[in-house]
Amino acid sequence: MTRPPARAGGLFAWALVREERLGQVTGFFVGNADPRAASQFRSYREEVSTEADQLAEVIVTQYNDTDSQQEAANRAANDLIEVAYDEYVTTLQSLGIEPKNVC
């Protein structure tokens, strides 16, 4: 069964967002002097990074037939990342944190 390129792009973006959030969690535990937890989340982040690399390769190889397929995957990835970022900014603002100082 062939998956639509937009779905693959969305999955790739999800992995990138997850990787970034795991980096933030790692930083939290480093800042709180909890090397054991920080190490665990570094490990999770490395796994997700590997998944993201594999997904990128799949997109390039599976959807190389037409520019429209590549564009659909890219558009879906960009849209998902934009939504995740907007949600992140909204959450920070609701906590009284200025996003420009964090992002």
Biopython code that builds the backbone (N, CA, C, O; Angstrom):
import numpy as np
from Bio.PDB.StructureBuilder import StructureBuilder

atoms = [
    (1, "MET", "N", (0.836, -1.172, 0.000)),
    (1, "MET", "CA", (0.000, 0.000, 0.000)),
    (1, "MET", "C", (0.888, 1.244, 0.000)),
    (1, "MET", "O", (1.805, 1.352, 0.814)),
    (2, "THR", "N", (0.630, 2.149, -0.876)),
    (2, "THR", "CA", (1.380, 3.387, -0.965)),
    (2, "THR", "C", (0.749, 4.432, -0.063)),
    (2, "THR", "O", (-0.463, 4.649, -0.097)),
    (3, "ARG", "N", (1.570, 5.069, 0.733)),
    (3, "ARG", "CA", (1.102, 6.135, 1.619)),
    (3, "ARG", "C", (1.186, 7.472, 0.888)),
    (3, "ARG", "O", (2.126, 7.708, 0.129)),
    (4, "PRO", "N", (0.219, 8.333, 1.112)),
    (4, "PRO", "CA", (0.286, 9.646, 0.480)),
    (4, "PRO", "C", (1.512, 10.422, 0.979)),
    (4, "PRO", "O", (1.891, 10.293, 2.143)),
    (5, "PRO", "N", (2.125, 11.219, 0.117)),
    (5, "PRO", "CA", (3.318, 11.958, 0.526)),
    (5, "PRO", "C", (3.060, 12.920, 1.681)),
    (5, "PRO", "O", (3.952, 13.149, 2.498)),
    (6, "ALA", "N", (1.866, 13.483, 1.763)),
    (6, "ALA", "CA", (1.567, 14.407, 2.866)),
    (6, "ALA", "C", (1.632, 13.682, 4.203)),
    (6, "ALA", "O", (2.071, 14.259, 5.197)),
    (7, "ARG", "N", (1.211, 12.455, 4.238)),
    (7, "ARG", "CA", (1.260, 11.676, 5.478)),
    (7, "ARG", "C", (2.710, 11.436, 5.894)),
    (7, "ARG", "O", (3.057, 11.553, 7.070)),
    (8, "ALA", "N", (3.541, 11.104, 4.928)),
    (8, "ALA", "CA", (4.962, 10.890, 5.218)),
    (8, "ALA", "C", (5.614, 12.178, 5.697)),
    (8, "ALA", "O", (6.420, 12.157, 6.628)),
    (9, "GLY", "N", (5.273, 13.299, 5.069)),
    (9, "GLY", "CA", (5.812, 14.585, 5.493)),
    (9, "GLY", "C", (5.371, 14.937, 6.904)),
    (9, "GLY", "O", (6.158, 15.459, 7.694)),
    (10, "GLY", "N", (4.117, 14.654, 7.221)),
    (10, "GLY", "CA", (3.614, 14.912, 8.568)),
    (10, "GLY", "C", (4.315, 14.061, 9.604)),
    (10, "GLY", "O", (4.622, 14.539, 10.696)),
    (11, "LEU", "N", (4.572, 12.812, 9.277)),
    (11, "LEU", "CA", (5.277, 11.923, 10.203)),
    (11, "LEU", "C", (6.708, 12.408, 10.423)),
    (11, "LEU", "O", (7.216, 12.382, 11.544)),
    (12, "PHE", "N", (7.348, 12.846, 9.349)),
    (12, "PHE", "CA", (8.702, 13.387, 9.459)),
    (12, "PHE", "C", (8.716, 14.616, 10.375)),
    (12, "PHE", "O", (9.575, 14.731, 11.250)),
    (13, "ALA", "N", (7.775, 15.520, 10.176)),
    (13, "ALA", "CA", (7.702, 16.725, 11.005)),
    (13, "ALA", "C", (7.439, 16.366, 12.458)),
    (13, "ALA", "O", (8.021, 16.963, 13.363)),
    (14, "TRP", "N", (6.570, 15.401, 12.682)),
    (14, "TRP", "CA", (6.283, 14.953, 14.042)),
    (14, "TRP", "C", (7.566, 14.481, 14.717)),
    (14, "TRP", "O", (7.800, 14.777, 15.889)),
    (15, "ALA", "N", (8.397, 13.749, 13.980)),
    (15, "ALA", "CA", (9.663, 13.277, 14.551)),
    (15, "ALA", "C", (10.580, 14.458, 14.872)),
    (15, "ALA", "O", (11.257, 14.448, 15.900)),
    (16, "LEU", "N", (10.612, 15.471, 14.011)),
    (16, "LEU", "CA", (11.458, 16.639, 14.269)),
    (16, "LEU", "C", (10.983, 17.403, 15.503)),
    (16, "LEU", "O", (11.796, 17.831, 16.323)),
    (17, "VAL", "N", (9.683, 17.571, 15.631)),
    (17, "VAL", "CA", (9.126, 18.275, 16.794)),
    (17, "VAL", "C", (9.409, 17.472, 18.062)),
    (17, "VAL", "O", (9.785, 18.033, 19.092)),
    (18, "ARG", "N", (9.229, 16.180, 17.978)),
    (18, "ARG", "CA", (9.488, 15.308, 19.133)),
    (18, "ARG", "C", (10.960, 15.377, 19.537)),
    (18, "ARG", "O", (11.282, 15.421, 20.724)),
    (19, "GLU", "N", (11.842, 15.386, 18.554)),
    (19, "GLU", "CA", (13.270, 15.476, 18.831)),
    (19, "GLU", "C", (13.599, 16.789, 19.558)),
    (19, "GLU", "O", (14.376, 16.797, 20.512)),
    (20, "GLU", "N", (13.014, 17.874, 19.109)),
    (20, "GLU", "CA", (13.261, 19.181, 19.740)),
    (20, "GLU", "C", (12.735, 19.197, 21.170)),
    (20, "GLU", "O", (13.408, 19.692, 22.074)),
    (21, "ARG", "N", (11.563, 18.671, 21.376)),
    (21, "ARG", "CA", (10.991, 18.661, 22.735)),
    (21, "ARG", "C", (11.805, 17.771, 23.675)),
    (21, "ARG", "O", (11.967, 18.091, 24.853)),
    (22, "LEU", "N", (12.307, 16.671, 23.163)),
    (22, "LEU", "CA", (13.160, 15.821, 23.996)),
    (22, "LEU", "C", (14.451, 16.553, 24.357)),
    (22, "LEU", "O", (14.994, 16.350, 25.443)),
    (23, "GLY", "N", (14.940, 17.395, 23.467)),
    (23, "GLY", "CA", (16.110, 18.216, 23.775)),
    (23, "GLY", "C", (15.819, 19.183, 24.906)),
    (23, "GLY", "O", (16.662, 19.411, 25.773)),
    (24, "GLN", "N", (14.629, 19.746, 24.894)),
    (24, "GLN", "CA", (14.242, 20.662, 25.970)),
    (24, "GLN", "C", (14.112, 19.926, 27.302)),
    (24, "GLN", "O", (14.513, 20.446, 28.343)),
    (25, "VAL", "N", (13.560, 18.732, 27.268)),
    (25, "VAL", "CA", (13.432, 17.937, 28.495)),
    (25, "VAL", "C", (14.817, 17.578, 29.023)),
    (25, "VAL", "O", (15.059, 17.634, 30.229)),
    (26, "THR", "N", (15.719, 17.212, 28.126)),
    (26, "THR", "CA", (17.092, 16.901, 28.526)),
    (26, "THR", "C", (17.711, 18.108, 29.220)),
    (26, "THR", "O", (18.337, 17.978, 30.272)),
    (27, "GLY", "N", (17.530, 19.287, 28.619)),
    (27, "GLY", "CA", (18.055, 20.513, 29.215)),
    (27, "GLY", "C", (17.483, 20.771, 30.594)),
    (27, "GLY", "O", (18.189, 21.237, 31.489)),
    (28, "PHE", "N", (16.215, 20.471, 30.765)),
    (28, "PHE", "CA", (15.577, 20.639, 32.076)),
    (28, "PHE", "C", (16.287, 19.790, 33.122)),
    (28, "PHE", "O", (16.608, 20.270, 34.209)),
    (29, "PHE", "N", (16.530, 18.527, 32.788)),
    (29, "PHE", "CA", (17.163, 17.640, 33.767)),
    (29, "PHE", "C", (18.640, 17.976, 33.977)),
    (29, "PHE", "O", (19.162, 17.790, 35.076)),
    (30, "VAL", "N", (19.306, 18.459, 32.959)),
    (30, "VAL", "CA", (20.682, 18.919, 33.136)),
    (30, "VAL", "C", (20.683, 20.098, 34.110)),
    (30, "VAL", "O", (21.494, 20.152, 35.035)),
    (31, "GLY", "N", (19.761, 21.043, 33.887)),
    (31, "GLY", "CA", (19.657, 22.218, 34.746)),
    (31, "GLY", "C", (19.288, 21.888, 36.179)),
    (31, "GLY", "O", (19.612, 22.644, 37.095)),
    (32, "ASN", "N", (18.623, 20.780, 36.378)),
    (32, "ASN", "CA", (18.234, 20.360, 37.724)),
    (32, "ASN", "C", (19.189, 19.312, 38.308)),
    (32, "ASN", "O", (18.869, 18.629, 39.281)),
    (33, "ALA", "N", (20.356, 19.206, 37.693)),
    (33, "ALA", "CA", (21.407, 18.313, 38.182)),
    (33, "ALA", "C", (20.913, 16.880, 38.369)),
    (33, "ALA", "O", (21.156, 16.255, 39.401)),
    (34, "ASP", "N", (20.224, 16.378, 37.366)),
    (34, "ASP", "CA", (19.762, 14.990, 37.389)),
    (34, "ASP", "C", (20.361, 14.278, 36.168)),
    (34, "ASP", "O", (19.686, 14.085, 35.157)),
    (35, "PRO", "N", (21.643, 13.890, 36.279)),
    (35, "PRO", "CA", (22.330, 13.317, 35.122)),
    (35, "PRO", "C", (21.726, 12.002, 34.627)),
    (35, "PRO", "O", (21.803, 11.693, 33.437)),
    (36, "ARG", "N", (21.140, 11.245, 35.511)),
    (36, "ARG", "CA", (20.536, 9.971, 35.111)),
    (36, "ARG", "C", (19.353, 10.201, 34.172)),
    (36, "ARG", "O", (19.263, 9.578, 33.113)),
    (37, "ALA", "N", (18.450, 11.096, 34.565)),
    (37, "ALA", "CA", (17.295, 11.407, 33.722)),
    (37, "ALA", "C", (17.743, 12.087, 32.434)),
    (37, "ALA", "O", (17.220, 11.785, 31.361)),
    (38, "ALA", "N", (18.704, 13.001, 32.529)),
    (38, "ALA", "CA", (19.207, 13.686, 31.337)),
    (38, "ALA", "C", (19.777, 12.676, 30.345)),
    (38, "ALA", "O", (19.536, 12.777, 29.142)),
    (39, "SER", "N", (20.519, 11.721, 30.844)),
    (39, "SER", "CA", (21.096, 10.688, 29.982)),
    (39, "SER", "C", (20.007, 9.854, 29.299)),
    (39, "SER", "O", (20.119, 9.519, 28.120)),
    (40, "GLN", "N", (18.971, 9.529, 30.040)),
    (40, "GLN", "CA", (17.868, 8.745, 29.483)),
    (40, "GLN", "C", (17.181, 9.511, 28.348)),
    (40, "GLN", "O", (16.895, 8.944, 27.294)),
    (41, "PHE", "N", (16.921, 10.796, 28.570)),
    (41, "PHE", "CA", (16.254, 11.581, 27.537)),
    (41, "PHE", "C", (17.174, 11.870, 26.355)),
    (41, "PHE", "O", (16.700, 12.014, 25.228)),
    (42, "ARG", "N", (18.482, 11.955, 26.596)),
    (42, "ARG", "CA", (19.428, 12.056, 25.468)),
    (42, "ARG", "C", (19.326, 10.816, 24.594)),
    (42, "ARG", "O", (19.353, 10.899, 23.366)),
    (43, "SER", "N", (19.210, 9.671, 25.244)),
    (43, "SER", "CA", (19.082, 8.409, 24.520)),
    (43, "SER", "C", (17.801, 8.387, 23.680)),
    (43, "SER", "O", (17.820, 7.980, 22.519)),
    (44, "TYR", "N", (16.692, 8.829, 24.278)),
    (44, "TYR", "CA", (15.430, 8.905, 23.530)),
    (44, "TYR", "C", (15.577, 9.830, 22.330)),
    (44, "TYR", "O", (15.105, 9.530, 21.234)),
    (45, "ARG", "N", (16.245, 10.969, 22.560)),
    (45, "ARG", "CA", (16.408, 11.944, 21.474)),
    (45, "ARG", "C", (17.238, 11.360, 20.333)),
    (45, "ARG", "O", (16.926, 11.586, 19.163)),
    (46, "GLU", "N", (18.278, 10.622, 20.658)),
    (46, "GLU", "CA", (19.099, 9.988, 19.622)),
    (46, "GLU", "C", (18.271, 9.002, 18.799)),
    (46, "GLU", "O", (18.421, 8.929, 17.580)),
    (47, "GLU", "N", (17.398, 8.246, 19.466)),
    (47, "GLU", "CA", (16.532, 7.303, 18.751)),
    (47, "GLU", "C", (15.592, 8.040, 17.788)),
    (47, "GLU", "O", (15.409, 7.629, 16.642)),
    (48, "VAL", "N", (15.009, 9.124, 18.272)),
    (48, "VAL", "CA", (14.087, 9.900, 17.438)),
    (48, "VAL", "C", (14.850, 10.553, 16.282)),
    (48, "VAL", "O", (14.336, 10.635, 15.166)),
    (49, "SER", "N", (16.055, 11.010, 16.542)),
    (49, "SER", "CA", (16.875, 11.603, 15.485)),
    (49, "SER", "C", (17.157, 10.586, 14.382)),
    (49, "SER", "O", (17.114, 10.916, 13.197)),
    (50, "THR", "N", (17.443, 9.364, 14.776)),
    (50, "THR", "CA", (17.661, 8.292, 13.801)),
    (50, "THR", "C", (16.393, 8.033, 12.995)),
    (50, "THR", "O", (16.449, 7.850, 11.779)),
    (51, "GLU", "N", (15.242, 8.019, 13.683)),
    (51, "GLU", "CA", (13.960, 7.835, 12.993)),
    (51, "GLU", "C", (13.717, 8.961, 11.988)),
    (51, "GLU", "O", (13.277, 8.708, 10.866)),
    (52, "ALA", "N", (14.000, 10.194, 12.386)),
    (52, "ALA", "CA", (13.802, 11.339, 11.491)),
    (52, "ALA", "C", (14.685, 11.214, 10.259)),
    (52, "ALA", "O", (14.241, 11.487, 9.143)),
    (53, "ASP", "N", (15.925, 10.806, 10.454)),
    (53, "ASP", "CA", (16.834, 10.612, 9.313)),
    (53, "ASP", "C", (16.305, 9.532, 8.362)),
    (53, "ASP", "O", (16.356, 9.684, 7.141)),
    (54, "GLN", "N", (15.799, 8.448, 8.939)),
    (54, "GLN", "CA", (15.251, 7.365, 8.121)),
    (54, "GLN", "C", (14.009, 7.835, 7.363)),
    (54, "GLN", "O", (13.838, 7.503, 6.190)),
    (55, "LEU", "N", (13.149, 8.600, 8.019)),
    (55, "LEU", "CA", (11.947, 9.118, 7.366)),
    (55, "LEU", "C", (12.308, 10.066, 6.230)),
    (55, "LEU", "O", (11.686, 10.034, 5.168)),
    (56, "ALA", "N", (13.306, 10.904, 6.452)),
    (56, "ALA", "CA", (13.741, 11.816, 5.387)),
    (56, "ALA", "C", (14.223, 11.032, 4.176)),
    (56, "ALA", "O", (13.927, 11.394, 3.037)),
    (57, "GLU", "N", (14.958, 9.970, 4.419)),
    (57, "GLU", "CA", (15.459, 9.139, 3.320)),
    (57, "GLU", "C", (14.309, 8.453, 2.572)),
    (57, "GLU", "O", (14.324, 8.356, 1.345)),
    (58, "VAL", "N", (13.317, 7.980, 3.327)),
    (58, "VAL", "CA", (12.151, 7.353, 2.701)),
    (58, "VAL", "C", (11.421, 8.349, 1.809)),
    (58, "VAL", "O", (11.027, 8.017, 0.691)),
    (59, "ILE", "N", (11.243, 9.549, 2.297)),
    (59, "ILE", "CA", (10.549, 10.570, 1.506)),
    (59, "ILE", "C", (11.306, 10.851, 0.223)),
    (59, "ILE", "O", (10.708, 10.932, -0.851)),
    (60, "VAL", "N", (12.613, 11.001, 0.329)),
    (60, "VAL", "CA", (13.421, 11.301, -0.856)),
    (60, "VAL", "C", (13.374, 10.155, -1.861)),
    (60, "VAL", "O", (13.256, 10.388, -3.064)),
    (61, "THR", "N", (13.465, 8.924, -1.375)),
    (61, "THR", "CA", (13.499, 7.797, -2.309)),
    (61, "THR", "C", (12.117, 7.398, -2.821)),
    (61, "THR", "O", (11.964, 7.050, -3.992)),
    (62, "GLN", "N", (11.107, 7.447, -1.944)),
    (62, "GLN", "CA", (9.782, 6.988, -2.361)),
    (62, "GLN", "C", (9.041, 8.019, -3.203)),
    (62, "GLN", "O", (8.266, 7.659, -4.089)),
    (63, "TYR", "N", (9.274, 9.292, -2.931)),
    (63, "TYR", "CA", (8.513, 10.332, -3.621)),
    (63, "TYR", "C", (9.397, 11.157, -4.553)),
    (63, "TYR", "O", (9.223, 12.370, -4.671)),
    (64, "ASN", "N", (10.335, 10.500, -5.206)),
    (64, "ASN", "CA", (11.220, 11.208, -6.122)),
    (64, "ASN", "C", (10.696, 11.227, -7.554)),
    (64, "ASN", "O", (11.347, 11.774, -8.445)),
    (65, "ASP", "N", (9.532, 10.638, -7.778)),
    (65, "ASP", "CA", (8.974, 10.576, -9.133)),
    (65, "ASP", "C", (8.532, 11.936, -9.644)),
    (65, "ASP", "O", (8.756, 12.282, -10.804)),
    (66, "THR", "N", (7.912, 12.691, -8.780)),
    (66, "THR", "CA", (7.396, 13.975, -9.238)),
    (66, "THR", "C", (7.666, 15.057, -8.197)),
    (66, "THR", "O", (7.737, 14.796, -6.996)),
    (67, "ASP", "N", (7.811, 16.264, -8.698)),
    (67, "ASP", "CA", (7.990, 17.402, -7.801)),
    (67, "ASP", "C", (6.752, 17.626, -6.943)),
    (67, "ASP", "O", (6.852, 18.100, -5.811)),
    (68, "SER", "N", (5.581, 17.284, -7.483)),
    (68, "SER", "CA", (4.349, 17.513, -6.719)),
    (68, "SER", "C", (4.299, 16.619, -5.483)),
    (68, "SER", "O", (3.779, 17.041, -4.450)),
    (69, "GLN", "N", (4.823, 15.405, -5.560)),
    (69, "GLN", "CA", (4.859, 14.532, -4.389)),
    (69, "GLN", "C", (5.812, 15.083, -3.331)),
    (69, "GLN", "O", (5.490, 15.101, -2.143)),
    (70, "GLN", "N", (6.985, 15.531, -3.772)),
    (70, "GLN", "CA", (7.945, 16.138, -2.844)),
    (70, "GLN", "C", (7.350, 17.388, -2.214)),
    (70, "GLN", "O", (7.500, 17.615, -1.013)),
    (71, "GLU", "N", (6.686, 18.186, -3.010)),
    (71, "GLU", "CA", (6.073, 19.421, -2.516)),
    (71, "GLU", "C", (4.980, 19.113, -1.494)),
    (71, "GLU", "O", (4.861, 19.813, -0.489)),
    (72, "ALA", "N", (4.187, 18.080, -1.739)),
    (72, "ALA", "CA", (3.125, 17.700, -0.795)),
    (72, "ALA", "C", (3.725, 17.274, 0.541)),
    (72, "ALA", "O", (3.212, 17.640, 1.599)),
    (73, "ALA", "N", (4.798, 16.509, 0.495)),
    (73, "ALA", "CA", (5.466, 16.075, 1.729)),
    (73, "ALA", "C", (6.053, 17.279, 2.458)),
    (73, "ALA", "O", (5.916, 17.395, 3.676)),
    (74, "ASN", "N", (6.700, 18.166, 1.729)),
    (74, "ASN", "CA", (7.298, 19.359, 2.336)),
    (74, "ASN", "C", (6.234, 20.271, 2.942)),
    (74, "ASN", "O", (6.405, 20.783, 4.048)),
    (75, "ARG", "N", (5.152, 20.466, 2.224)),
    (75, "ARG", "CA", (4.080, 21.345, 2.705)),
    (75, "ARG", "C", (3.469, 20.795, 3.998)),
    (75, "ARG", "O", (3.226, 21.541, 4.947)),
    (76, "ALA", "N", (3.228, 19.497, 4.023)),
    (76, "ALA", "CA", (2.660, 18.877, 5.229)),
    (76, "ALA", "C", (3.612, 19.009, 6.410)),
    (76, "ALA", "O", (3.188, 19.310, 7.525)),
    (77, "ALA", "N", (4.888, 18.786, 6.164)),
    (77, "ALA", "CA", (5.881, 18.908, 7.233)),
    (77, "ALA", "C", (5.929, 20.344, 7.754)),
    (77, "ALA", "O", (5.915, 20.570, 8.964)),
    (78, "ASN", "N", (5.983, 21.294, 6.854)),
    (78, "ASN", "CA", (6.037, 22.700, 7.268)),
    (78, "ASN", "C", (4.784, 23.114, 8.033)),
    (78, "ASN", "O", (4.869, 23.825, 9.034)),
    (79, "ASP", "N", (3.626, 22.667, 7.561)),
    (79, "ASP", "CA", (2.369, 23.009, 8.236)),
    (79, "ASP", "C", (2.331, 22.453, 9.649)),
    (79, "ASP", "O", (1.921, 23.147, 10.580)),
    (80, "LEU", "N", (2.754, 21.210, 9.814)),
    (80, "LEU", "CA", (2.730, 20.596, 11.136)),
    (80, "LEU", "C", (3.703, 21.286, 12.083)),
    (80, "LEU", "O", (3.384, 21.507, 13.251)),
    (81, "ILE", "N", (4.883, 21.624, 11.588)),
    (81, "ILE", "CA", (5.867, 22.306, 12.429)),
    (81, "ILE", "C", (5.346, 23.687, 12.835)),
    (81, "ILE", "O", (5.537, 24.114, 13.974)),
    (82, "GLU", "N", (4.703, 24.370, 11.924)),
    (82, "GLU", "CA", (4.135, 25.687, 12.235)),
    (82, "GLU", "C", (3.062, 25.585, 13.323)),
    (82, "GLU", "O", (3.027, 26.402, 14.243)),
    (83, "VAL", "N", (2.198, 24.591, 13.216)),
    (83, "VAL", "CA", (1.156, 24.398, 14.227)),
    (83, "VAL", "C", (1.789, 24.083, 15.585)),
    (83, "VAL", "O", (1.367, 24.628, 16.605)),
    (84, "ALA", "N", (2.787, 23.216, 15.603)),
    (84, "ALA", "CA", (3.449, 22.860, 16.864)),
    (84, "ALA", "C", (4.125, 24.082, 17.477)),
    (84, "ALA", "O", (4.062, 24.279, 18.691)),
    (85, "TYR", "N", (4.764, 24.896, 16.657)),
    (85, "TYR", "CA", (5.428, 26.099, 17.167)),
    (85, "TYR", "C", (4.410, 27.085, 17.732)),
    (85, "TYR", "O", (4.612, 27.647, 18.809)),
    (86, "ASP", "N", (3.323, 27.291, 17.007)),
    (86, "ASP", "CA", (2.279, 28.208, 17.490)),
    (86, "ASP", "C", (1.716, 27.738, 18.830)),
    (86, "ASP", "O", (1.467, 28.547, 19.723)),
    (87, "GLU", "N", (1.519, 26.433, 18.963)),
    (87, "GLU", "CA", (1.017, 25.873, 20.217)),
    (87, "GLU", "C", (2.023, 26.106, 21.345)),
    (87, "GLU", "O", (1.648, 26.446, 22.467)),
    (88, "TYR", "N", (3.282, 25.922, 21.034)),
    (88, "TYR", "CA", (4.354, 26.122, 22.006)),
    (88, "TYR", "C", (4.384, 27.574, 22.478)),
    (88, "TYR", "O", (4.460, 27.840, 23.678)),
    (89, "VAL", "N", (4.323, 28.508, 21.534)),
    (89, "VAL", "CA", (4.331, 29.934, 21.875)),
    (89, "VAL", "C", (3.117, 30.291, 22.728)),
    (89, "VAL", "O", (3.243, 31.008, 23.720)),
    (90, "THR", "N", (1.960, 29.799, 22.349)),
    (90, "THR", "CA", (0.738, 30.069, 23.111)),
    (90, "THR", "C", (0.861, 29.539, 24.542)),
    (90, "THR", "O", (0.459, 30.211, 25.492)),
    (91, "THR", "N", (1.409, 28.351, 24.690)),
    (91, "THR", "CA", (1.595, 27.766, 26.017)),
    (91, "THR", "C", (2.540, 28.615, 26.856)),
    (91, "THR", "O", (2.259, 28.892, 28.022)),
    (92, "LEU", "N", (3.665, 29.029, 26.264)),
    (92, "LEU", "CA", (4.605, 29.867, 27.004)),
    (92, "LEU", "C", (3.951, 31.179, 27.425)),
    (92, "LEU", "O", (4.109, 31.620, 28.564)),
    (93, "GLN", "N", (3.218, 31.801, 26.507)),
    (93, "GLN", "CA", (2.560, 33.062, 26.827)),
    (93, "GLN", "C", (1.533, 32.884, 27.942)),
    (93, "GLN", "O", (1.398, 33.757, 28.800)),
    (94, "SER", "N", (0.817, 31.777, 27.941)),
    (94, "SER", "CA", (-0.176, 31.527, 28.993)),
    (94, "SER", "C", (0.488, 31.341, 30.357)),
    (94, "SER", "O", (-0.153, 31.523, 31.392)),
    (95, "LEU", "N", (1.767, 30.980, 30.356)),
    (95, "LEU", "CA", (2.523, 30.826, 31.601)),
    (95, "LEU", "C", (3.236, 32.111, 31.998)),
    (95, "LEU", "O", (3.938, 32.159, 33.007)),
    (96, "GLY", "N", (3.046, 33.160, 31.186)),
    (96, "GLY", "CA", (3.675, 34.443, 31.471)),
    (96, "GLY", "C", (5.129, 34.524, 31.042)),
    (96, "GLY", "O", (5.882, 35.363, 31.534)),
    (97, "ILE", "N", (5.523, 33.649, 30.122)),
    (97, "ILE", "CA", (6.911, 33.608, 29.635)),
    (97, "ILE", "C", (6.942, 34.238, 28.245)),
    (97, "ILE", "O", (6.086, 33.958, 27.406)),
    (98, "GLU", "N", (7.927, 35.081, 28.015)),
    (98, "GLU", "CA", (8.088, 35.709, 26.704)),
    (98, "GLU", "C", (8.784, 34.711, 25.771)),
    (98, "GLU", "O", (9.943, 34.365, 26.002)),
    (99, "PRO", "N", (8.097, 34.244, 24.724)),
    (99, "PRO", "CA", (8.656, 33.219, 23.841)),
    (99, "PRO", "C", (9.957, 33.629, 23.155)),
    (99, "PRO", "O", (10.810, 32.777, 22.905)),
    (100, "LYS", "N", (10.124, 34.892, 22.850)),
    (100, "LYS", "CA", (11.344, 35.324, 22.155)),
    (100, "LYS", "C", (12.584, 35.081, 23.003)),
    (100, "LYS", "O", (13.674, 34.886, 22.467)),
    (101, "ASN", "N", (12.426, 35.092, 24.314)),
    (101, "ASN", "CA", (13.565, 34.831, 25.203)),
    (101, "ASN", "C", (13.894, 33.336, 25.287)),
    (101, "ASN", "O", (15.002, 32.962, 25.673)),
    (102, "VAL", "N", (12.938, 32.496, 24.929)),
    (102, "VAL", "CA", (13.108, 31.047, 25.045)),
    (102, "VAL", "C", (13.448, 30.432, 23.701)),
    (102, "VAL", "O", (14.313, 29.561, 23.616)),
    (103, "CYS", "N", (12.775, 30.877, 22.648)),
    (103, "CYS", "CA", (12.914, 30.252, 21.333)),
    (103, "CYS", "C", (14.161, 30.659, 20.683)),
    (103, "CYS", "O", (14.444, 30.228, 19.565)),
]
sb = StructureBuilder()
sb.init_structure("model")
sb.init_model(0)
sb.init_chain("A")
sb.init_seg("    ")
for serial, (resi, resn, name, xyz) in enumerate(atoms, 1):
    if name == "N":
        sb.init_residue(resn, " ", resi, " ")
    sb.init_atom(name, np.array(xyz, "f"), 0.0, 1.0, " ", f" {name:<3s}", serial, name[0])
structure = sb.get_structure()
